[in-house]
């Protein structure tokens, strides 16, 4: 299998049972034109989705803050992993 890297948050290697996914920081069902996506493994993606209901109609700064706090809870620096977060 081709090596496609590691999850920036947990460091797990992407593979057969831990796929690379792209998480929409702003839920698409609330913000249909959202383009801010971050690379993360399937495990971390699911973990974040379990913590936060994507049906909540929250403003963008709140969703961004939730993502940043999730990354910080994993002892990582969100703006180093995802520089595109600075634009929002």
Order of alpha helices (4+ residues) and beta strands (2+ residues): beta-beta-alpha-alpha-alpha
